[in-house]
Amino acid sequence: MSRYIIKQKLKSLFSFLIILILFPYIVSVFVNGAQTRLGSAENAPYVTVKTEKDDGKEQVSEVKWTEYLAGILAKEMPGGYEMEALKAQTVLIRTSLYRELEKSEDKVLSENYMSMSEMETIWGKEEFEEYYGNYLDAVEATDDMVLFYDETYAWTPFHQSSAGMTRSAEEVTGNSDYPYLKVKECPLDKEAEDEIHSYTFSYEEIQKLCRDFLVAEEGAEQAEAGYSFSDFEIQEKDSAGYVSCLRIGQTTCTGDQFRDALSLSSSAFSFSESGDDLQITATGNGHGLGMSQWTANEMAKEGGTCEEILNFFFGGTTINREIQETELL
């Protein structure tokens, strides 16, 4: 047998062995779709995550960093949103997690996330592959991008949609620690899905739900007599139109306290009388601080980049890829 024939046979044998070795991987990629994309980040570190299960019990697990980020992103923003909006949201989430790790002694994270199996169960295989692919792309495209302010991780709140303007952190918190969170006009939020919410409560329901801060200040006579429409007065709103001071009988509280107690969509609300009940109309979804996800997505539709979105909502911060000395593990 000639050397040439032997050489050709050896080449064929070598090619066959390569195909044999790679065949399971090729089949896995074909069958499993988006899940195998995580393999592109096989060297990503793991983080320790403590979450609360549906039964109220805590669960501690080790989760791959990229999978954890994508899982939080899936919980916070629709997978069909524009990529630049998804990227901006990812930067906010990553910054928040590093901020948490910097303050944590045990380096255990507590933000809830969606696992890949949960996503597939909720969305079905086809949508899961599309959306999870988008989430992973956003995580990998913004690799290690975070927001800094004054040489530390910025506070990066976000909400679904504002009442037309985002809020000033100084007005909400009463301090000047976050000067980059200013009032930003977001007129497109008024066209957001589920922007207006209407609620009807009996006065007895409101009294019960607000008991924690009513009982402390109201006299026994007022509490026993109950409330009527005249007992509810919006006394002050902030510059973005959110209620900052509210009177209920003889008690004053913040709009955010009232919103939380009644599980309203927003503290930008108004009152009207509805028979023997109180009708509340709320505008927007969320606390109104930081980035409006709706406006971010609309900016992305018009060609806005991740960086432009972040600079609009967090002007004065810097986008940094240099992570401080914060250990993930």
C-alpha positions in Angstrom: 0.0 0.0 0.0 1.4 3.4 -1.0 2.2 6.1 1.5 -0.3 8.4 -0.2 -3.2 5.9 0.4 -2.1 5.4 4.0 -2.0 9.1 4.6 -5.5 9.6 3.1 -6.9 6.8 5.3 -5.4 8.4 8.4 -6.9 11.7 7.4 -10.3 10.1 7.0 -10.0 8.3 10.3 -9.0 11.5 12.1 -12.0 13.4 10.5 -14.3 10.6 11.6 -13.0 10.8 15.2 -13.5 14.6 15.3 -17.1 14.2 14.1 -17.7 11.4 16.6 -16.4 13.6 19.5 -18.4 16.7 18.4 -21.6 14.9 17.4 -23.2 15.0 20.9 -22.5 18.7 21.2 -24.0 19.4 17.8 -27.1 17.5 18.6 -27.4 19.2 22.0 -27.2 22.7 20.3 -29.8 21.7 17.8 -32.2 20.2 20.3 -31.8 22.5 23.3 -31.6 25.8 21.4 -31.1 28.9 23.6 -30.2 27.0 26.7 -26.9 25.9 25.2 -26.0 29.5 24.5 -25.0 29.7 28.2 -22.0 27.6 27.1 -20.5 30.8 25.7 -20.1 31.9 29.3 -18.9 28.6 30.7 -16.1 30.4 32.6 -18.5 32.8 34.3 -18.3 32.7 38.1 -21.0 31.4 40.3 -22.8 33.5 42.9 -24.5 32.5 46.1 -28.2 33.4 46.0 -30.7 33.3 48.9 -34.3 33.5 47.7 -37.7 32.9 49.2 -39.8 30.1 47.8 -43.6 30.2 47.4 -44.0 28.4 50.7 -42.1 31.1 52.5 -39.0 29.0 53.1 -35.5 30.4 52.1 -33.5 28.6 49.5 -29.7 29.0 49.1 -28.2 28.0 45.8 -25.1 28.5 43.6 -26.1 30.2 40.3 -23.9 31.1 37.3 -23.5 34.9 37.2 -24.7 35.3 33.6 -27.7 33.1 34.3 -28.6 35.0 37.4 -28.4 38.4 35.5 -30.5 37.1 32.7 -33.0 35.7 35.2 -33.4 39.0 37.0 -33.7 40.8 33.6 -36.5 38.3 32.6 -38.4 39.2 35.8 -38.0 42.9 35.3 -38.4 43.6 31.6 -40.3 42.0 28.7 -38.2 39.9 26.4 -39.7 41.6 23.4 -38.4 45.0 24.3 -35.7 46.7 22.1 -32.1 45.4 22.6 -30.8 48.8 23.6 -33.5 49.1 26.3 -32.7 45.6 27.5 -29.0 46.5 27.7 -29.7 49.7 29.7 -31.8 47.6 32.1 -29.0 45.1 32.5 -26.5 47.8 33.4 -28.9 49.0 36.2 -29.4 45.5 37.5 -25.6 44.7 37.4 -24.8 48.0 39.2 -27.4 47.2 41.9 -26.0 43.7 42.5 -22.4 45.0 42.8 -23.7 47.7 45.1 -25.3 45.0 47.3 -22.2 42.8 47.2 -20.0 45.7 48.2 -22.0 46.1 51.4 -22.5 42.4 52.1 -20.1 40.6 54.4 -21.1 37.1 53.4 -21.3 38.0 49.7 -24.8 36.4 49.4 -27.3 38.0 47.0 -31.0 38.1 47.6 -32.6 39.4 44.4 -35.2 37.0 43.1 -34.8 35.7 39.6 -36.5 33.5 37.0 -34.8 30.2 36.3 -34.7 28.9 32.7 -37.2 26.1 33.5 -39.6 28.7 34.9 -39.3 30.9 31.8 -40.0 27.9 29.5 -43.0 26.9 31.6 -44.5 30.4 31.5 -43.7 31.3 27.8 -43.4 27.9 26.0 -40.4 26.6 24.2 -40.5 28.9 21.2 -40.9 32.2 23.1 -38.5 31.1 25.7 -35.7 30.5 23.2 -36.3 33.9 21.6 -36.6 35.9 24.9 -33.8 34.1 26.7 -31.6 34.6 23.8 -32.3 38.4 24.0 -31.6 38.4 27.7 -28.3 36.7 27.2 -27.3 39.0 24.4 -28.0 42.0 26.6 -25.9 40.5 29.5 -23.0 39.6 27.2 -23.1 42.9 25.2 -22.8 45.0 28.4 -20.1 42.8 30.0 -19.1 44.4 33.3 -20.7 47.7 32.5 -21.9 49.6 35.6 -22.8 53.1 36.6 -20.6 55.0 39.0 -21.1 58.2 40.9 -18.5 59.8 43.1 -16.2 56.7 42.8 -18.8 54.2 44.0 -21.7 52.3 42.5 -24.7 54.5 41.7 -28.2 53.9 43.1 -30.1 52.7 40.0 -33.9 52.6 40.6 -36.3 52.0 37.7 -40.0 51.7 37.1 -42.4 50.5 34.4 -43.8 53.9 33.5 -44.0 57.4 35.1 -46.9 59.7 35.3 -45.3 61.8 32.6 -42.2 62.8 34.5 -39.7 60.9 36.6 -39.2 62.1 40.2 -36.5 63.9 42.0 -34.7 61.7 44.6 -34.1 64.8 46.8 -37.8 65.4 47.0 -38.6 61.8 47.7 -35.9 61.0 50.1 -35.4 64.4 51.7 -31.6 64.3 51.1 -29.1 65.2 48.4 -27.3 61.9 48.2 -28.5 61.2 44.7 -28.3 64.4 42.7 -28.3 62.5 39.4 -31.9 61.4 39.9 -33.7 64.4 38.7 -37.1 65.2 37.2 -37.1 64.1 33.5 -39.9 64.7 31.2 -41.3 61.4 29.7 -44.4 62.4 27.7 -44.4 59.1 25.9 -45.2 57.4 29.2 -48.8 58.7 29.0 -49.3 56.3 26.1 -48.0 53.3 28.0 -50.0 50.2 28.5 -52.1 50.2 31.7 -51.1 53.8 32.4 -54.3 54.7 34.1 -55.7 52.7 37.0 -59.0 53.1 38.8 -59.7 51.7 42.3 -62.8 51.8 44.5 -62.5 51.3 48.2 -65.0 51.5 51.1 -63.8 53.9 53.8 -63.8 50.9 56.2 -61.4 49.1 53.9 -59.0 52.1 53.7 -59.2 52.5 57.5 -58.2 48.8 57.9 -55.4 48.9 55.3 -53.9 52.1 56.6 -54.2 51.1 60.3 -50.5 51.0 60.8 -50.0 54.7 60.4 -53.6 55.9 61.3 -53.9 54.3 64.7 -50.7 55.9 65.9 -52.1 59.4 65.4 -55.9 59.2 65.3 -57.9 59.5 68.5 -60.2 56.7 69.6 -63.3 58.8 68.7 -62.2 59.4 65.1 -61.2 55.8 64.6 -64.6 54.6 65.9 -66.6 57.1 63.9 -64.9 56.1 60.6 -64.2 58.3 57.6 -66.0 60.1 54.8 -64.9 61.8 51.6 -64.2 65.1 53.4 -61.5 63.3 55.5 -59.3 62.8 52.5 -57.3 65.7 51.2 -54.2 65.8 49.0 -52.2 68.6 50.5 -49.0 68.6 48.4 -47.6 67.1 45.3 -43.9 67.0 44.2 -42.6 68.6 41.0 -43.4 65.5 39.0 -47.0 65.4 40.1 -46.8 62.6 42.7 -48.6 63.1 46.0 -46.0 64.0 48.7 -48.4 64.9 51.6 -51.9 63.5 52.2 -54.4 64.1 55.1 -56.6 61.3 56.3 -58.8 62.7 59.1 -56.3 64.1 61.5 -53.4 62.1 60.2 -50.9 63.2 57.6 -48.9 60.7 55.6 -46.9 60.5 52.4 -48.4 59.5 49.1 -45.9 56.6 49.0 -47.2 55.3 52.4 -50.8 55.5 51.1 -49.8 53.8 47.8 -48.1 50.9 49.6 -50.9 50.4 52.0 -53.5 50.1 49.3 -51.2 48.5 46.7 -51.8 51.3 44.2 -49.9 51.3 40.9 -48.5 54.8 41.6 -48.5 57.6 44.2 -49.6 60.0 41.4 -53.3 59.8 42.3 -56.5 61.8 42.7 -59.7 61.2 44.7 -63.4 61.4 43.7 -66.5 60.4 45.5 -68.4 57.3 44.3 -71.6 56.8 46.3 -70.5 55.6 49.7 -67.0 54.7 48.5 -63.8 56.5 47.6 -62.6 56.3 44.0 -58.9 56.6 43.4 -57.4 57.2 40.0 -53.6 56.6 39.7 -51.3 57.4 36.8 -48.2 55.5 36.0 -46.7 52.2 37.2 -44.1 52.2 40.0 -42.4 54.7 42.3 -41.3 57.0 39.5 -37.6 57.2 40.4 -34.8 56.6 37.9 -35.4 55.0 34.5 -38.8 54.7 33.0 -38.7 51.4 31.1 -41.4 52.5 28.7 -39.6 55.6 27.7 -36.3 53.7 27.5 -37.9 51.3 25.0 -39.4 54.2 23.0 -36.0 55.9 22.9 -34.5 52.6 21.6 -37.2 52.3 18.9 -36.1 55.8 17.7 -32.4 54.7 17.5 -31.3 55.6 21.0 -28.4 53.6 22.3 -28.0 52.0 25.7 -25.5 54.8 26.7 -27.9 57.5 25.6 -30.7 56.1 27.6 -28.5 55.8 30.7 -27.2 59.3 30.3 -30.7 60.7 30.0 -32.0 59.1 33.2 -28.8 59.1 35.2 -27.0 62.3 34.0 -24.0 62.9 36.1 -23.0 59.3 36.6 -20.3 57.6 34.5 -20.5 54.3 32.6 -17.6 52.2 33.8 -16.2 48.8 32.9 -13.7 48.8 35.7 -15.3 46.8 38.5 -14.1 47.7 42.0 -12.6 45.1 44.3 -15.9 43.3 44.9 -15.6 39.5 45.0 -18.6 37.6 43.5 -17.9 34.5 45.6 
